[in-house]
Amino acid sequence: MRRRALFSLVALGLAVAWAPPAQAATDARVTVDDTAGSYQLAGGGTDDSMTRCSEGRRQQNEPTIAVDPSNTNVVVAGANDYCAGIVNGEVWAGYYRSVDGGATWANSLVPGYPHDTSDFGEASPVHGTCGAAGDPTQAFDADGNLFYGFICFNRSKPINGGVYVARYSDHGADYDQTVLVKRGTPSGQFTTGLFQDKINLTVDQTGGESSGNVYVAWSQYTGFAGKNNAVLFSRSADQGDSFSKATKVTPLEHGTASFADLAVGPDGTVYLTYLTYPSSSRPTADVWLLTSTDGGVSFGDPINVASVELFDSNQFAGSTGTVDCGDGPFACESGFTFSRFFTNSAVAADEDGVHVVWASELPSGQNKVFVRNSADGGATWDDDPITLDDQEAGHQWFPDVASADGTITVIFYDSRSDPAYDPDRPPGNDADGVNSGDVVNAFVAQSTDGVSWTETQMSGAGSNFGWETNGSRRVGFWGDYLYVSAVRGAVNVAWTDSRDLVPGDDPRETGEDDDEDGFDVFQDGCVYEPNDINALSYTSPALGDPCLDQGGLDENIYDARV
């Protein structure tokens, strides 16, 4: 059942200075979807989507967060917001803004969703082009302009996915426009064509020659053809009014490259890290770093940061190797229940150099967050990769990193509190595949030298990522990342959280099919209609069914100021 590669991490070393985690910080709920009027249109006012979003208690995941460097009281966030599906039948990009450092939030959606008849919505290039939007990523420039990158796509034929960037001015208060960066092409069932995905965006805030430049990197999947999949890059030198022609920045011999992450150093150097997967030409999974010293016009040769052992959810499925497991036609041979997760890498840069983090599996099977530091842009590295701590229990995954005021901050998920933890089980499952409790928390590790780290639990309540919250499929989905933003004087982090979710019993499970795994969610009164996804016939409530407003799908985004 368990995948094992030959590559060993023994040589990477585990001895680091470590302190017990501090008490959890004060966190705040970002997505207020249980209060009438909490969602408003970008230009003010409401419509059917805003009305239903305000009280729909649906899923939000894949959070972003950005602190305004010109006014640190202003914090903005984003997420895949499934409240849009109540009216529109699909997910959309949520936009949330706080003016008190992240303590309270006003909620909205990026304009252009189906049925958005506002002036902003109808003027957007995504309106009528695509039915779903997500994978949000955000950053401010030095003057309080906010840039929000996302993908917009159609899930059914013709499947396509394009990259867009929206701009908000006046410290994120006013929506200005949305601009196309790269269009996808019809891709059938992801077997042909070009699908743009997994976007990351950053902005030069340095005040230097390239200050204000907006940089975007993402994955282009070419029919999921392996060696042709690549990381693309584009830049804007006119405050997001236009973007350069996308260029491929990963070499062909690297094979499939994904999970791009960007950072800008104090001198304006652009850093881009990404992950590659084992292939016939290179048998290891690897973290790479690219650098640009000319404002993103060109990049040097890729620098190998580390070879890693992947920690991907398919290793817990059994022989099918599916990325998520649930109930009914979505049950897996292993008997475990989990939403998908993957290995990823992230990069930060400061006066001391560049810092790259990633999650990687130890020979024991435990997954840990690693870090590696370079004082010269990756030409040389201080030491072998090290872990942030020496915790012997729990998996760690989805790290993100940022640096400001001489302190590096890493956020990650951690299941160290799981009483049923075993390296051969996904987080939150006991040996029988039963829910082991709200055992996943968001942690932050901080360091002033990249070597000695102090940890703090940021989430005030635990979560479990096995809850079957997909809505149209009987599995969970909790997104592919979390986020940290650090500027002079402020650091904020954001994560997906299940504390508000209402458990329940699935009436479709009877007799021998009722496995009582403890991952079912409340859906009393639902009307179950025939559904067919990927040739799997089953029944499911319609996304607009009010029964789903009762909290059974209530994932939320939470944030905290570190």
C-alpha positions as CSV (number, residue, x, y, z in Angstrom):
1,M,0.0,0.0,0.0
2,R,2.8,2.4,0.8
3,R,5.0,3.9,-1.9
4,R,8.7,4.0,-1.2
5,A,11.4,5.5,-3.4
6,L,15.1,4.6,-3.0
7,F,16.2,8.2,-2.4
8,S,17.1,8.7,1.3
9,L,16.9,11.8,3.4
10,V,19.1,10.5,6.1
11,A,22.0,12.7,5.0
12,L,20.0,15.8,5.3
13,G,20.3,16.0,9.1
14,L,17.6,16.6,11.8
15,A,19.6,18.4,14.5
16,V,18.2,21.9,14.9
17,A,17.8,24.3,17.7
18,W,14.1,24.0,18.7
19,A,11.8,25.3,21.3
20,P,8.3,24.0,22.3
21,P,5.5,25.7,20.4
22,A,4.1,28.9,22.0
23,Q,0.4,29.2,22.8
24,A,-1.9,29.6,19.9
25,A,-2.2,33.1,18.5
26,T,-5.6,34.9,18.3
27,D,-7.1,33.9,15.0
28,A,-10.0,35.4,13.1
29,R,-12.6,34.0,10.7
30,V,-12.1,35.6,7.3
31,T,-15.1,34.2,5.4
32,V,-18.2,35.3,7.1
33,D,-20.8,33.3,5.3
34,D,-23.5,32.9,8.0
35,T,-24.6,36.6,8.3
36,A,-27.1,38.3,6.0
37,G,-25.4,41.1,4.0
38,S,-21.8,40.0,4.7
39,Y,-21.0,39.6,1.0
40,Q,-21.2,42.7,-1.2
41,L,-20.5,43.4,-4.9
42,A,-17.2,45.0,-5.7
43,G,-18.9,48.3,-6.4
44,G,-21.3,48.0,-3.5
45,G,-24.8,46.6,-3.4
46,T,-25.9,43.0,-3.8
47,D,-27.3,40.4,-6.2
48,D,-28.6,36.8,-5.9
49,S,-25.1,35.4,-5.6
50,M,-24.1,37.9,-2.8
51,T,-27.3,37.2,-1.0
52,R,-26.8,33.4,-1.0
53,C,-23.0,33.7,-0.3
54,S,-23.8,35.7,2.8
55,E,-25.7,32.8,4.4
56,G,-24.7,29.7,2.4
57,R,-22.1,28.3,4.8
58,R,-20.3,26.7,1.9
59,Q,-16.6,25.7,1.4
60,Q,-13.7,28.1,1.1
61,N,-10.2,26.8,0.6
62,E,-6.8,27.6,-1.0
63,P,-6.4,30.9,0.9
64,T,-4.1,33.7,0.0
65,I,-3.3,36.7,2.2
66,A,-1.4,40.0,1.6
67,V,-0.5,42.8,3.9
68,D,-0.4,46.4,2.5
69,P,3.2,47.7,3.0
70,S,1.9,51.3,2.8
71,N,-0.7,50.7,5.5
72,T,-0.3,47.5,7.6
73,N,-3.8,47.8,9.0
74,V,-5.1,46.8,5.6
75,V,-4.9,43.1,4.9
76,V,-6.6,41.3,1.9
77,A,-7.3,37.6,1.4
78,G,-8.7,35.3,-1.3
79,A,-9.9,31.8,-1.6
80,N,-11.7,29.3,-3.8
81,D,-15.2,30.3,-2.7
82,Y,-17.9,27.7,-3.4
83,C,-20.7,30.0,-2.3
84,A,-20.8,31.1,-5.9
85,G,-22.0,27.6,-6.8
86,I,-25.3,28.0,-5.0
87,V,-26.5,30.3,-7.9
88,N,-23.9,29.8,-10.6
89,G,-23.2,26.0,-10.2
90,E,-19.4,26.6,-9.9
91,V,-16.6,27.9,-7.6
92,W,-15.3,31.4,-8.0
93,A,-12.5,33.6,-6.7
94,G,-13.4,35.1,-3.3
95,Y,-12.0,38.6,-2.3
96,Y,-11.9,39.6,1.3
97,R,-10.6,42.8,2.9
98,S,-9.8,43.9,6.5
99,V,-8.9,47.4,7.7
100,D,-7.9,46.3,11.3
101,G,-5.0,44.0,10.7
102,G,-7.1,41.0,9.9
103,A,-9.4,41.0,13.0
104,T,-12.6,41.6,11.0
105,W,-13.4,41.2,7.3
106,A,-15.7,42.3,4.5
107,N,-16.4,39.7,1.8
108,S,-16.9,39.8,-1.9
109,L,-16.2,37.9,-5.1
110,V,-13.9,39.0,-8.0
111,P,-16.2,40.4,-10.7
112,G,-17.1,38.4,-13.7
113,Y,-18.7,35.3,-12.3
114,P,-21.7,33.8,-14.2
115,H,-24.9,35.8,-13.5
116,D,-22.8,38.9,-12.5
117,T,-24.7,41.7,-14.2
118,S,-22.9,44.5,-12.5
119,D,-20.9,46.9,-14.7
120,F,-17.6,45.5,-13.4
121,G,-18.8,42.0,-14.0
122,E,-19.9,42.5,-17.6
123,A,-16.7,44.5,-18.4
124,S,-14.4,41.7,-17.2
125,P,-12.7,39.5,-19.8
126,V,-13.7,36.4,-17.8
127,H,-17.4,37.2,-18.0
128,G,-19.0,34.7,-20.4
129,T,-15.6,33.1,-21.1
130,C,-15.3,30.7,-18.2
131,G,-17.7,29.4,-15.5
132,A,-15.3,28.7,-12.6
133,A,-12.4,30.6,-11.1
134,G,-9.8,29.8,-8.3
135,D,-6.2,29.2,-7.4
136,P,-6.0,32.8,-6.0
137,T,-2.6,34.5,-5.3
138,Q,-2.1,38.2,-4.2
139,A,0.4,40.9,-3.5
140,F,0.5,44.6,-3.0
141,D,2.9,47.1,-4.6
142,A,4.5,49.8,-2.5
143,D,1.7,52.3,-3.2
144,G,-1.3,50.2,-2.0
145,N,-2.3,48.7,-5.3
146,L,-3.4,45.1,-5.0
147,F,-2.8,42.5,-7.7
148,Y,-4.9,39.3,-7.6
149,G,-3.9,36.5,-9.8
150,F,-6.3,33.5,-10.5
151,I,-7.2,31.0,-13.1
152,C,-10.5,30.9,-14.9
153,F,-11.7,27.7,-16.5
154,N,-14.5,25.5,-17.6
155,R,-14.8,22.1,-16.0
156,S,-16.9,20.5,-18.7
157,K,-16.3,20.4,-22.4
158,P,-14.5,22.3,-23.8
159,I,-12.3,22.2,-20.7
160,N,-9.9,25.1,-20.7
161,G,-7.9,27.2,-18.2
162,G,-6.5,30.7,-18.5
163,V,-4.5,33.0,-16.3
164,Y,-5.8,36.4,-15.3
165,V,-4.8,39.2,-12.9
166,A,-7.2,41.6,-11.3
167,R,-6.2,45.0,-9.9
168,Y,-7.6,46.8,-6.9
169,S,-6.5,50.4,-6.1
170,D,-6.8,52.6,-2.9
171,H,-5.3,50.0,-0.6
172,G,-7.4,47.2,-2.1
173,A,-10.7,49.1,-1.6
174,D,-11.6,49.7,-5.3
175,Y,-11.7,47.2,-8.1
176,D,-10.2,48.5,-11.3
177,Q,-9.9,45.8,-13.9
178,T,-9.0,42.2,-14.8
179,V,-6.4,41.5,-17.5
180,L,-5.7,38.3,-19.4
181,V,-2.2,36.9,-19.0
182,K,-2.3,33.6,-20.9
183,R,-5.3,31.8,-22.4
184,G,-5.7,28.1,-22.4
185,T,-7.0,26.1,-25.3
186,P,-9.8,23.5,-25.3
187,S,-8.4,20.4,-23.8
188,G,-11.1,17.7,-24.0
189,Q,-10.9,15.7,-20.8
190,F,-7.4,17.1,-20.1
191,T,-5.9,14.8,-22.7
192,T,-5.1,17.5,-25.3
193,G,-4.7,21.2,-25.5
194,L,-3.2,23.6,-23.0
195,F,-4.5,24.0,-19.4
196,Q,-3.0,26.9,-17.3
197,D,-3.0,26.0,-13.5
198,K,-1.3,26.6,-10.1
199,I,-0.5,30.2,-10.4
200,N,1.7,32.3,-8.1
201,L,2.1,36.1,-8.2
202,T,4.4,38.6,-6.5
203,V,5.2,42.4,-6.9
204,D,8.4,44.3,-6.5
205,Q,8.0,46.6,-3.5
206,T,11.6,47.6,-3.3
207,G,11.5,51.2,-4.6
208,G,14.3,50.3,-7.0
209,E,14.5,50.3,-10.8
210,S,11.9,47.5,-11.2
211,S,9.6,48.6,-8.3
212,G,6.0,48.0,-9.2
213,N,6.7,45.2,-11.6
214,V,4.1,42.4,-11.3
215,Y,5.5,38.8,-11.8
216,V,3.4,35.8,-12.5
217,A,4.4,32.1,-12.8
218,W,2.2,29.0,-13.3
219,S,2.1,25.5,-14.6
220,Q,1.0,24.8,-18.2
221,Y,-0.3,21.3,-18.6
222,T,0.0,20.0,-22.2
223,G,-2.6,17.3,-22.2
224,F,-0.9,15.9,-19.0
225,A,1.8,14.6,-21.4
226,G,4.5,14.5,-18.8
227,K,7.7,15.9,-20.3
228,N,5.8,18.7,-22.1
229,N,4.3,20.2,-18.9
230,A,6.3,23.3,-17.8
231,V,6.4,26.4,-15.6
232,L,5.6,29.6,-17.5
233,F,6.4,33.2,-16.5
234,S,5.1,36.6,-17.4
235,R,5.7,40.2,-16.2
236,S,4.0,43.5,-16.2
237,A,5.9,46.8,-16.1
238,D,2.8,49.0,-16.3
239,Q,1.0,48.3,-13.1
240,G,-0.9,45.3,-14.5
241,D,-2.4,47.0,-17.6
242,S,-0.6,44.4,-19.8
243,F,1.6,41.4,-19.4
244,S,4.5,40.1,-21.5
245,K,4.2,37.1,-23.7
246,A,4.5,34.0,-21.5
247,T,7.8,32.3,-21.6
248,K,8.8,28.8,-20.6
249,V,11.4,28.9,-17.9
250,T,11.9,25.2,-17.1
251,P,14.1,23.1,-19.4
252,L,12.6,20.2,-21.3
253,E,14.9,17.7,-19.6
254,H,13.3,18.5,-16.2
255,G,10.1,16.8,-17.3
256,T,6.9,17.8,-15.5
257,A,7.4,21.0,-13.4
258,S,4.8,22.4,-11.1
259,F,4.0,24.4,-7.9
260,A,5.9,27.6,-8.9
261,D,6.5,30.1,-6.1
262,L,8.0,33.7,-6.5
263,A,9.8,36.2,-4.3
264,V,11.7,39.5,-4.8
265,G,14.9,40.3,-2.9
266,P,15.8,43.7,-1.5
267,D,17.9,44.5,-4.7
268,G,15.0,43.6,-7.0
269,T,16.3,40.1,-7.9
270,V,13.4,37.8,-8.8
271,Y,13.5,34.2,-7.4
272,L,11.3,31.4,-8.7
273,T,11.2,27.9,-7.2
274,Y,9.4,24.9,-8.5
275,L,9.2,21.1,-8.2
276,T,9.9,18.4,-10.7
277,Y,8.9,14.8,-10.7
278,P,10.8,11.5,-11.3
279,S,11.3,10.7,-15.0
280,S,13.4,8.4,-17.2
281,S,16.0,11.1,-17.5
282,R,16.1,12.0,-13.8
283,P,14.9,9.4,-11.3
284,T,14.4,11.8,-8.4
285,A,11.9,14.5,-7.4
286,D,13.7,17.8,-7.1
287,V,13.3,21.4,-5.9
288,W,14.8,24.0,-8.2
289,L,15.6,27.7,-8.0
290,L,15.7,30.2,-10.9
291,T,17.0,33.8,-10.5
292,S,16.5,37.0,-12.6
293,T,18.6,40.1,-12.1
294,D,17.0,42.2,-14.9
295,G,13.4,42.5,-13.6
296,G,12.2,39.2,-14.9
297,V,13.3,39.8,-18.5
298,S,15.5,36.7,-18.4
299,F,16.5,33.9,-15.9
300,G,19.7,32.1,-15.3
301,D,20.2,28.3,-15.4
302,P,18.1,26.3,-12.8
303,I,19.9,25.6,-9.5
304,N,19.2,22.3,-7.8
305,V,18.2,23.0,-4.2
306,A,17.5,19.4,-3.1
307,S,16.2,16.0,-4.2
308,V,13.1,15.1,-2.1
309,E,10.9,12.2,-1.2
310,L,7.4,13.1,-2.3
311,F,4.6,13.2,0.2
312,D,1.5,12.9,-2.0
313,S,-1.9,11.7,-0.9
314,N,-2.1,9.0,-3.6
315,Q,0.4,6.9,-1.6
316,F,-2.4,6.3,1.0
317,A,-5.0,5.1,-1.4
318,G,-4.0,1.5,-2.1
319,S,-3.5,0.0,-5.6
320,T,-5.7,2.6,-7.3
321,G,-3.4,5.4,-6.4
322,T,-6.1,8.0,-6.5
323,V,-5.4,11.4,-4.9
324,D,-8.5,11.5,-2.7
325,C,-10.6,8.8,-1.0
326,G,-14.1,8.9,0.5
327,D,-17.3,6.9,0.4
328,G,-19.5,5.1,-2.2
329,P,-17.8,5.0,-5.6
330,F,-15.0,7.1,-4.2
331,A,-13.9,4.6,-1.5
332,C,-10.3,3.4,-1.8
333,E,-8.8,0.0,-1.2
334,S,-6.9,1.3,1.8
335,G,-10.1,2.2,3.6
336,F,-8.7,5.6,4.5
337,T,-10.6,8.9,3.9
338,F,-8.7,12.0,2.9
339,S,-8.6,15.0,0.6
340,R,-5.7,15.4,-1.8
341,F,-2.4,16.9,-0.8
342,F,1.0,17.2,-2.5
343,T,4.6,18.1,-2.0
344,N,5.3,21.8,-2.8
345,S,8.2,24.3,-2.4
346,A,8.2,28.0,-1.6
347,V,10.8,30.8,-1.6
348,A,11.6,34.0,0.4
349,A,14.4,36.5,0.0
350,D,15.8,39.2,2.3
351,E,19.0,41.0,3.2
352,D,20.7,37.7,4.3
353,G,19.9,35.9,1.0
354,V,17.4,33.4,-0.3
355,H,15.5,30.8,1.8
356,V,13.7,27.8,0.2
357,V,11.3,25.5,2.1
358,W,9.5,22.3,1.1
359,A,7.9,19.3,2.6
360,S,9.6,15.9,2.2
361,E,9.2,12.5,3.7
362,L,11.8,11.0,6.0
363,P,12.9,7.3,5.7
364,S,10.5,6.6,8.6
365,G,7.5,7.8,6.5
366,Q,7.0,11.0,8.6
367,N,6.7,14.1,6.5
368,K,8.6,17.2,7.6
369,V,9.1,20.8,6.5
370,F,12.7,21.4,5.3
371,V,14.6,24.7,4.8
372,R,17.8,25.6,2.9
373,N,19.5,29.0,2.9
374,S,21.9,30.7,0.5
375,A,23.6,34.1,0.9
376,D,24.5,34.4,-2.8
377,G,21.3,33.7,-4.7
378,G,21.7,30.0,-4.7
379,A,25.3,29.8,-6.1
380,T,26.3,28.2,-2.8
381,W,24.3,26.9,0.2
382,D,25.1,27.4,3.8
383,D,24.4,23.8,4.9
384,D,22.5,20.7,4.0
385,P,18.7,21.0,4.3
386,I,17.4,20.9,7.9
387,T,14.0,20.4,9.4
388,L,12.3,23.2,11.3
389,D,11.9,20.9,14.4
390,D,12.5,17.4,15.8
391,Q,8.9,16.5,16.5
392,E,8.7,12.7,16.3
393,A,4.9,12.6,15.8
394,G,2.7,14.1,13.1
395,H,3.0,15.0,9.4
396,Q,3.8,18.5,8.2
397,W,2.8,19.8,4.8
398,F,2.0,22.8,2.5
399,P,4.7,25.2,3.8
400,D,4.8,28.8,2.6
401,V,7.5,31.3,3.5
402,A,8.1,35.1,3.7
403,S,10.6,37.4,5.3
404,A,10.6,40.9,6.8
405,D,12.3,42.8,9.6
406,G,15.1,40.2,9.8
407,T,12.7,37.4,10.6
408,I,11.8,34.5,8.3
409,T,8.3,33.1,8.8
410,V,7.1,29.7,7.6
411,I,3.5,28.5,7.9
412,F,2.5,24.8,7.5
413,Y,-0.1,22.3,8.5
414,D,0.8,19.9,11.3
415,S,-0.8,16.8,12.8
416,R,1.4,16.3,15.8
417,S,-1.6,16.2,18.1
418,D,-3.1,13.2,16.4
419,P,-3.4,10.4,18.9
420,A,-3.7,7.9,16.0
421,Y,-0.7,9.2,14.2
422,D,1.3,6.7,12.2
423,P,3.6,7.5,9.4
424,D,1.9,5.0,7.2
425,R,-1.5,6.7,7.6
426,P,-2.9,10.0,6.2
427,P,-3.5,12.7,8.8
428,G,-6.6,12.3,10.8
429,N,-7.2,8.6,10.3
430,D,-6.9,5.8,12.8
431,A,-5.8,2.2,11.8
432,D,-9.4,1.4,10.7
433,G,-9.8,4.5,8.6
434,V,-12.0,6.2,11.2
435,N,-11.8,9.9,12.0
436,S,-9.3,10.5,14.8
437,G,-10.5,14.0,15.6
438,D,-9.7,17.6,14.9
439,V,-6.0,16.9,14.9
440,V,-4.6,19.2,12.2
441,N,-3.5,22.7,13.2
442,A,-1.8,25.6,11.4
443,F,1.7,26.3,12.8
444,V,4.2,29.0,12.2
445,A,8.0,28.7,12.6
446,Q,10.2,31.8,12.8
447,S,13.9,32.3,12.6
448,T,16.4,35.1,12.4
449,D,19.1,33.0,10.8
450,G,17.4,30.2,9.0
451,V,18.8,27.6,11.3
452,S,17.3,28.1,14.8
453,W,13.5,28.1,14.7
454,T,10.7,28.8,17.2
455,E,7.2,27.5,16.6
456,T,3.8,28.9,17.4
457,Q,0.4,27.2,16.9
458,M,-1.7,29.7,15.0
459,S,-5.0,28.0,14.8
460,G,-7.2,28.3,17.9
461,A,-9.1,25.1,17.0
462,G,-8.1,21.9,15.2
463,S,-9.3,20.6,11.9
464,N,-9.6,17.3,10.0
465,F,-9.1,17.2,6.3
466,G,-11.1,14.0,5.7
467,W,-14.5,15.6,6.0
468,E,-16.4,14.9,2.9
469,T,-17.0,18.5,1.8
470,N,-16.6,18.3,-2.0
471,G,-20.4,18.7,-2.4
472,S,-20.7,17.0,-5.7
473,R,-18.4,14.1,-4.9
474,R,-18.3,12.1,-1.6
475,V,-14.7,13.1,-0.8
476,G,-13.1,16.1,0.8
477,F,-11.3,19.0,-0.8
478,W,-9.3,21.4,1.3
479,G,-7.1,23.1,-1.4
480,D,-3.5,22.8,-2.4
481,Y,-1.7,25.4,-0.2
482,L,-1.8,28.0,2.6
483,Y,-0.2,31.5,2.7
484,V,1.9,33.9,4.6
485,S,2.6,37.6,3.9
486,A,5.4,39.6,5.6
487,V,6.1,43.3,5.2
488,R,7.9,45.8,7.4
489,G,6.0,45.9,10.7
490,A,3.5,43.1,10.1
491,V,3.1,39.4,9.3
492,N,-0.2,37.7,8.6
493,V,-1.0,34.0,7.8
494,A,-4.1,32.3,6.4
495,W,-5.3,28.7,6.3
496,T,-8.4,26.5,5.6
497,D,-10.2,25.4,8.8
498,S,-13.0,22.9,9.6
499,R,-14.0,24.1,13.1
500,D,-17.3,25.4,11.9
501,L,-18.3,22.3,10.0
502,V,-21.4,20.3,11.2
503,P,-20.9,16.5,11.2
504,G,-23.8,14.2,10.3
505,D,-24.9,10.9,8.9
506,D,-25.0,10.1,5.2
507,P,-28.5,8.6,4.4
508,R,-27.0,6.9,1.4
509,E,-25.0,4.6,3.6
510,T,-27.0,1.6,4.9
511,G,-26.3,-2.0,5.9
512,E,-22.8,-3.1,4.9
513,D,-22.2,0.1,3.1
514,D,-22.4,2.1,6.4
515,D,-18.8,2.2,7.4
516,E,-19.3,4.7,10.2
517,D,-15.9,6.3,9.4
518,G,-16.9,9.6,11.1
519,F,-16.2,11.8,8.1
520,D,-19.8,12.3,6.9
521,V,-21.3,15.8,7.1
522,F,-24.7,17.1,7.9
523,Q,-27.1,17.2,5.0
524,D,-30.6,16.6,6.4
525,G,-33.4,17.2,3.9
526,C,-31.2,16.8,0.8
527,V,-32.7,15.6,-2.4
528,Y,-30.3,13.1,-4.0
529,E,-30.2,13.3,-7.8
530,P,-28.4,11.1,-10.2
531,N,-24.8,12.3,-10.9
532,D,-22.1,11.0,-13.1
533,I,-18.5,12.2,-12.8
534,N,-15.7,10.4,-14.5
535,A,-18.1,7.5,-15.4
536,L,-19.0,7.0,-11.7
537,S,-22.7,6.8,-11.3
538,Y,-24.1,7.8,-7.9
539,T,-26.5,10.3,-6.3
540,S,-25.7,13.7,-5.0
541,P,-27.5,16.9,-3.9
542,A,-27.7,19.7,-6.4
543,L,-25.2,22.5,-5.4
544,G,-28.2,24.9,-5.0
545,D,-30.1,22.7,-2.6
546,P,-30.7,24.7,0.6
547,C,-29.9,21.5,2.6
548,L,-26.3,22.2,2.0
549,D,-26.6,25.6,3.7
550,Q,-26.8,23.9,7.1
551,G,-23.1,23.8,7.8
552,G,-22.2,20.3,6.5
553,L,-19.8,21.9,3.9
554,D,-18.7,24.8,6.1
555,E,-15.0,25.0,5.5
556,N,-13.8,28.6,6.3
557,I,-10.6,30.6,5.9
558,Y,-9.0,31.8,9.1
559,D,-6.1,34.2,9.6
560,A,-3.9,35.5,12.3
561,R,-1.3,38.3,12.8
562,V,1.9,36.7,13.9
